[in-house]
């Protein structure tokens, strides 16, 4: 039986999920067709707006200007294999989820270096695919655009692009992976626009995106973009509990 979210979770996700771009990169047309059809069957069932684009090699995928939410990668392809493609993709697009499809499970350990989300062993198991999509949407489905007044300009950012907020007196720095905006609103006012199950206050001056945490100790959080956020002593116990809930089912 195919695994699906329960009605309450599904309703919450539908209200939050906007357009998602998905890439399928595999040199076998049969497999590209199979996974594309399965993804569209899933999106039609739950009324998601998924756009699936296909690539036959890593070079073509890397030349695309599209930022993908999910990338399905074959391991063995053309001149550059899936692992090398993933390494280059990570430098280009920090946020995308990578799912490997392979007949060679022995390479899985190497793939952890590119923060791989899932591995599928060919041939495609539709139930495994749908379970991965379910879990992805529950974990990352709170991605939506917010509009912020920055000086004389109004900018639009996706919530998933925000790494952390930093309080600056009665104003706030909004830190993305490669950009930083100084907003006239307070950190509390900006935080109120964000999905509360993804962003967590860890210090009187810091609110972090839990999806960007690389690791932490009892004083600092080390983020995937190389920056470091302080943890306040009184926030640490509740932060640990919240992070355990956040990664539940996705850690070993």
C-alpha positions in Angstrom: 0.0 0.0 0.0 1.3 3.4 -0.9 2.1 5.6 2.1 0.2 9.0 2.2 0.1 11.8 4.7 -2.8 11.9 7.1 -5.6 14.4 6.2 -4.5 17.0 8.8 -0.9 17.1 7.7 -1.9 17.0 4.0 -4.3 20.0 4.4 -1.5 21.9 6.2 1.0 21.1 3.4 -1.4 22.1 0.6 -1.9 25.5 2.2 1.8 26.1 2.3 3.4 24.5 -0.7 3.9 26.6 -3.8 5.3 25.6 -7.2 8.1 23.0 -7.0 10.7 22.4 -9.6 12.0 18.8 -10.0 14.8 17.6 -12.2 15.3 14.0 -13.3 18.8 13.3 -14.7 19.3 9.8 -16.1 20.6 8.6 -19.5 17.9 5.9 -19.7 14.7 7.3 -21.3 12.6 4.5 -19.9 13.6 5.4 -16.3 13.1 9.1 -16.9 9.6 8.4 -18.2 8.8 6.1 -15.4 9.8 8.5 -12.6 8.2 11.5 -14.3 4.9 9.7 -14.7 5.0 8.6 -11.1 5.7 12.1 -9.8 2.9 13.6 -11.9 0.5 10.9 -10.6 1.4 11.9 -7.1 1.1 15.7 -7.8 -2.3 15.2 -9.5 -3.6 13.1 -6.6 -2.8 15.8 -4.0 -3.1 18.9 -6.3 0.5 19.9 -6.0 2.1 22.1 -8.7 5.1 20.1 -9.7 7.1 20.9 -12.8 9.4 18.0 -13.9 12.3 18.6 -16.3 14.4 15.9 -17.7 18.2 15.7 -18.5 20.2 12.9 -20.1 23.6 13.9 -18.6 25.1 15.9 -15.7 26.5 18.6 -18.0 23.1 19.6 -19.3 21.6 19.7 -15.7 24.5 21.9 -14.5 24.0 24.3 -17.5 20.4 24.9 -16.5 19.5 28.2 -14.9 16.6 26.7 -12.9 16.9 26.3 -9.2 15.4 22.9 -8.4 13.7 21.8 -5.2 14.5 18.1 -5.8 17.0 16.6 -8.1 16.9 12.9 -9.0 20.3 11.8 -10.1 21.5 8.6 -11.8 24.9 7.5 -10.5 26.4 6.1 -13.8 26.1 8.6 -16.6 28.1 9.9 -19.6 31.4 11.8 -19.1 30.7 12.8 -15.5 29.0 10.5 -13.1 26.2 11.4 -10.7 28.5 12.0 -7.7 30.6 14.5 -9.6 27.4 16.1 -10.9 26.1 16.4 -7.3 29.3 18.0 -6.1 29.1 20.6 -8.8 25.4 21.1 -8.1 26.0 21.7 -4.4 28.4 24.6 -5.3 25.7 26.1 -7.7 22.5 25.4 -5.7 23.0 25.0 -2.0 19.3 24.3 -1.1 18.2 21.5 -3.5 17.4 18.0 -2.2 19.4 15.3 -4.0 18.0 11.8 -4.4 20.3 9.2 -6.0 19.0 6.4 -8.3 21.5 3.6 -8.8 22.2 0.0 -9.5 25.4 0.4 -7.5 24.6 0.6 -3.8 28.3 0.3 -2.8 28.9 4.0 -3.6 26.3 5.2 -1.0 29.0 6.1 1.6 30.7 8.5 -0.8 27.4 10.2 -1.6 27.0 11.4 2.0 29.6 14.1 1.2 27.0 15.9 -0.9 24.2 15.7 1.8 22.2 13.1 -0.1 18.5 12.9 1.0 17.6 9.4 -0.3 18.9 6.5 -2.3 16.7 4.5 -4.7 17.9 1.1 -5.9 16.7 0.5 -9.5 14.2 -0.6 -10.7 11.9 2.2 -9.3 9.7 1.3 -6.3 6.8 3.7 -6.5 5.9 3.2 -2.8 9.4 4.2 -1.8 9.2 7.3 -4.1 5.9 8.4 -2.6 7.1 7.8 0.9 10.2 10.1 0.2 7.9 12.8 -1.3 5.6 12.6 1.7 8.5 13.0 4.1 10.1 15.8 2.1 6.8 17.8 2.0 6.3 17.3 5.8 9.9 18.4 6.5 10.3 21.2 3.8 6.7 22.0 2.8 6.7 25.2 4.7 8.4 27.1 1.9 6.5 30.1 0.6 7.3 33.7 -0.5 7.4 36.6 1.9 7.7 40.3 1.0 9.9 42.6 2.9 10.4 46.4 2.8 14.2 47.0 2.5 14.9 50.7 2.3 12.8 52.0 -0.6 12.6 48.5 -2.2 10.3 45.6 -1.6 12.0 42.2 -2.0 10.5 38.8 -2.2 12.3 35.8 -0.7 11.3 32.2 -0.2 11.3 31.1 3.5 13.6 28.2 2.7 16.3 30.6 1.5 16.6 32.3 4.9 19.4 30.8 7.0 19.0 32.9 10.1 17.7 36.1 11.6 19.9 38.4 13.6 18.5 41.1 15.9 20.1 44.5 15.5 18.5 46.8 18.1 15.0 47.4 16.9 15.9 46.2 13.4 16.8 42.8 11.9 19.4 41.3 9.6 17.9 38.6 7.3 20.7 36.3 6.3 20.3 34.2 3.2 23.0 31.8 1.9 24.8 34.4 -0.2 22.9 37.6 0.6 22.1 39.7 3.7 19.3 42.3 4.1 18.9 44.9 6.8 15.2 45.2 7.5 13.5 48.1 9.5 11.2 45.5 11.2 12.2 43.8 14.5 13.3 40.2 14.5 10.0 39.3 16.2 8.0 40.9 13.4 9.9 39.1 10.7 9.8 35.8 12.6 6.0 36.0 12.8 5.9 35.7 9.0 8.0 32.4 9.0 6.9 28.8 9.5 7.3 28.3 13.2 8.2 24.6 13.0 11.2 25.3 10.9 12.6 28.5 12.5 13.7 28.4 16.1 14.9 31.0 18.6 18.2 29.9 20.1 19.4 33.2 21.5 17.9 36.6 22.3 19.6 37.8 19.0 19.3 34.6 16.8 16.5 32.7 15.1 17.9 29.9 12.9 16.4 27.7 10.1 16.7 24.2 11.5 17.3 22.8 8.0 20.6 24.7 7.8 22.1 23.2 10.9 25.3 21.2 10.3 26.1 20.4 14.0 26.0 22.1 17.4 27.6 22.1 20.8 26.3 23.7 24.0 27.4 27.2 23.0 27.2 27.4 19.2 25.3 26.2 16.2 27.4 25.6 13.1 25.4 26.3 9.9 25.8 24.6 6.5 26.9 27.9 4.9 29.9 28.1 7.3 28.5 30.7 9.7 28.1 30.3 13.4 25.1 31.3 15.6 25.3 31.6 19.4 23.1 29.5 21.7 21.8 31.2 24.8 22.0 29.0 28.0 18.3 29.3 28.7 17.4 28.3 25.2 19.6 25.3 24.9 17.4 22.6 26.5 14.3 23.5 24.5 16.4 23.9 21.3 17.8 20.3 21.7 14.3 18.9 22.1 13.0 20.9 19.1 15.9 19.7 16.9 15.3 16.1 17.9 11.7 16.3 16.8 12.8 18.0 13.6 15.2 15.3 12.5 13.1 12.4 13.9 13.0 9.6 11.3 15.8 11.2 9.3 18.8 10.3 11.5 20.8 7.2 12.4 
